[in-house]
Amino acid sequence: MRVVRALAASASALLLLLAGFWLLMGESRRAVLAQETGTPDNVFLRKTVVFAAPDLDPEAACQSGSETTIAVVAGAPVFYCYTITNNSGGPITLLSLLDDDGATVVNWTPGPVLQDGQTLTPTLANGLIRTVSVTNTTTSKALWTVEKEGRAYQVASQPTTIRIVNPRIGATLTVGVPSTACSTTTSHNAPITNNAYGQAAHCLTIRNQGDISFTQHLVSIPALGIIEAPLTPPSPTQPNQTLVITYASPLADWSSRLLQSVNVASIVVRAFVTSTAPNGVIAAASSAVTINGPSATIQVKRNVMDRPDRCTDDSTTSGPPGKIVYYCIVIRNTSALTESLKLIPLTVHELADGATGGRVTIADVPVYGGGRITITNQFLAERGLPQILGPVQYRQPGTFSTNVSVTSSNPISGFRATATSNNSVVTIPTPRPPTPTSTPMPLPTWTPLPTWTPVPIPPTWTPAPTWTPIPTWTPSPTVLFFSTPGGAPPTPYPPIGIGGLATPTPEFFTPPGFLDPFAQTATAQALFGFPPPDPFAQTATAQALFGFPPPDPFAQTATAQALFSIESPLTTPQPPLDQVAAPPPPVVITITATPEPTFTSNPALRPIEPPTPLPHNAAGLFRSILTGTVIAFALLGVFGGLFLFLLLTGVLAGISVGNPGTPRYRLVRRVSPGQERLRNSTSSPPSSPPTPSSTAQNDDEWPASLP
């Protein structure tokens, strides 16, 4: 066991000794190589620089490229390409590759062996293609360490340069009147001249303002139909070099397009220039000018019609309330100087009507200079457009003035014109009522109103006077016969009732049983509202109503008995029944009336005193008030009945009591059986009188309530 362990330890010590010896030999060999300097003969290292275009194959570009200096913009990608060739007559070993821009390209330790006559090309796999991006100009070279026959050599490449450039160009577009010299203005007016469109001459100036030469320039002026057109032949420009291109310049075959015929209303012409240089250097610039062409103008005429398919030159109309009208529009293009040249077409027309408030757009209807278009409701209907030109009904009287606003344009050429039409006037006069022809109608026979005697309001009642009693009763009655010249007295004395002055209680609504016909007449007519014809009764009635006892003794008797229900003081009182004795034989005394003597004042004679009113005659006063009330109601009833009779008679007779007017229509005879017609009062009268048959037929149909 010990032997095994001793052998193992000896072996380990031997291995450690061999390893230390190998390291010592390597370090000494490196020291020897490090001390070698120089380049082996016919070993070449080449470094190139290639612009890394987006569509470039790096391996193909690097293997074929030979550029050692390129100009790029800051930050542009660039390929460094490394190629080594061995023509030294023996193999070489490739070790590390360094670039003095501070980068290690490869570090092969040990590296591949390159035989004599072989070349190692750059590929992405072997790492000999390097991509860099710089912002400043950079110059660098590569240093590759190789080993040949135990000796180390360093092979250097030529220097490469990446130059950062600032490409800039300037482009200026000017416009003016046609000329071979360039204009200096950027705006131009080109109206129609001599019945032709105006012209504008453009001039394009390109200036290289950068630090690199451009090899090509591409020009685009879309308004003139120039799209990315190059200069022919190619015209490279050096820094600060200028190119001027007019409509007659030989630098471009498209230069003739720089002379423009302005057939648009207004346009902005823009020019774009793109200049290119090697290694993807590009500069761009642009410029613009403004050109004003001819102006478009229109005239609009608006008319009013009674039909939707007709249009005449009439902008006013009138009619009764409820009139219905249609409008029509005439649009004239007045843009051209003469009607023979159709220089400015207008294809789209926008209408806004003031009467209906409707809007419509009419497209694809060209109206050239000097031409016109007529638009009606039928025109719109044929094209499936809204009919905004009517019908319009005017119901109220008045004057209605409306118009239409029109905008005509050409979207392609930019022409646009707006105008407002004249006012179309519709007059609706205030209707006047027709003058009716009155038909005479017989008026009803007027019954005159009776003359009424006004009944005055009874004054305050004066109590009846106190009556003087009759002298002492004479038991033997004496029958007296009075004879007067000329016959019997007009009114006999009323009889004296039994009981003397006692007042009987009469029935209120029953006339008192008078024996005096004059008093009966006076009382009846006074109570029932008829003026009595008898002068005595009139006197009695008037004084009884006004509260004074009448002086006529007969009237006193009638009034007293009618109004106060008492016996007349002129009658002879009768004694009580129990005191009446057997009547004596009558004594007939004949008294002949003599003429009334003249009365003289005699104190011995006793004057007739007015009767003393009965005290506290409340019943008589109440009867008087009630009698007046009944009379008043009777009068009101008579007047009301008469008024209703007259009103009903006037209505049935066709007379308007309130505010009668002349009837508007009159009835005429029927023209044919089964047909009736109500003619207006303003129509002409019939040419022939009605026949009896028609008159009879009309009488049958006339209402029985009319006269």
CORQUIJO-V743961 format. One record per backbone hydrogen bond with DSSP energy under -0.5 kcal/mol. CO is the residue of the C=O (numbers start at 1). NH is the residue of the N-H. If there is no record, write none. Layout:
co nh
CO NH
CO NH
This chain:
co nh
1 5
2 6
3 7
4 8
5 9
6 10
7 11
8 12
9 13
10 14
11 15
12 16
13 17
14 18
15 19
16 20
17 21
18 22
19 23
20 24
21 25
22 26
23 27
24 28
25 29
26 30
27 31
28 32
29 33
30 34
31 35
33 36
38 154
40 43
42 44
42 87
44 85
46 83
48 81
50 79
51 53
53 56
56 58
57 61
58 62
59 63
60 64
61 65
67 49
68 161
70 72
70 163
72 165
73 76
76 134
77 52
78 132
79 50
79 81
80 130
81 48
83 46
84 120
85 44
85 87
86 117
92 94
92 114
93 95
93 147
95 108
96 145
97 105
97 106
98 143
99 102
99 103
103 99
103 105
106 97
107 109
110 109
112 94
112 114
113 115
114 92
115 118
118 86
119 121
120 84
123 127
123 128
123 129
128 82
130 80
132 78
134 75
138 162
140 160
141 100
142 157
143 98
144 155
145 95
146 153
147 93
148 151
151 148
153 146
154 156
155 144
160 140
161 70
161 163
162 138
162 164
163 72
163 165
165 74
166 211
168 209
168 210
170 207
172 205
174 203
176 201
185 175
186 290
188 190
188 292
190 198
193 196
196 193
198 262
200 202
200 260
201 176
203 174
204 245
205 172
206 243
207 170
207 209
208 240
214 237
216 276
217 231
218 274
219 229
220 272
221 224
221 226
222 225
225 227
226 221
228 230
229 219
234 236
237 214
238 241
241 208
243 206
245 204
246 249
249 252
251 232
252 255
254 257
255 258
256 259
258 202
258 260
260 200
260 262
261 263
262 198
265 293
267 269
267 291
268 270
269 289
271 287
272 220
273 285
274 218
275 283
276 215
276 216
277 281
278 281
280 282
281 277
283 275
285 273
287 271
289 269
290 188
291 267
291 293
292 190
297 334
299 332
300 422
301 330
303 328
305 326
307 310
308 377
308 378
312 314
314 304
315 425
317 427
320 323
323 394
325 391
325 392
326 305
328 303
329 331
329 375
330 301
330 332
331 373
332 299
332 334
333 370
338 341
340 342
341 343
343 345
346 367
347 365
348 409
349 351
349 362
350 407
351 360
352 405
353 357
358 353
360 351
361 363
362 349
367 346
368 371
371 333
373 331
374 376
375 329
376 380
377 381
378 382
379 383
380 383
380 385
381 384
386 388
389 327
392 325
393 395
394 322
394 323
398 400
398 428
399 401
400 426
402 424
403 354
404 421
405 352
406 419
407 350
408 417
409 347
409 348
410 414
410 415
413 265
415 410
417 408
419 406
423 425
424 402
425 317
425 427
426 400
426 428
427 319
427 429
428 398
434 436
436 438
438 440
446 448
450 452
452 454
454 456
461 463
465 612
466 612
467 469
473 475
475 477
477 479
477 587
478 480
479 589
480 482
481 483
481 591
483 593
484 487
487 484
495 497
497 500
499 502
502 504
504 506
509 511
512 514
515 517
516 520
517 521
518 522
519 523
520 524
521 525
522 526
523 527
524 528
525 529
525 530
534 538
535 539
536 540
537 541
538 542
539 543
540 544
541 545
542 546
543 547
543 548
544 547
552 556
553 557
554 558
555 559
556 560
557 561
558 562
559 563
559 564
560 564
560 565
560 566
568 571
576 579
577 580
579 581
586 588
587 479
587 589
588 590
589 481
589 591
590 592
591 483
591 593
597 599
600 602
602 605
605 607
607 609
611 466
611 467
612 466
612 467
614 617
616 618
617 621
618 622
619 623
620 624
621 625
622 626
623 627
624 628
625 629
626 630
627 631
628 632
629 633
630 634
631 635
632 636
633 637
634 638
635 639
636 640
637 641
638 642
639 643
640 644
641 645
642 646
643 647
644 648
645 649
646 650
647 651
648 652
649 653
650 655
651 654
652 707
654 656
655 657
656 660
664 681
666 679
672 675
675 672
677 668
677 679
679 666
680 683
691 695
692 696
693 697
694 698
695 699
696 700
697 701
698 702
703 706
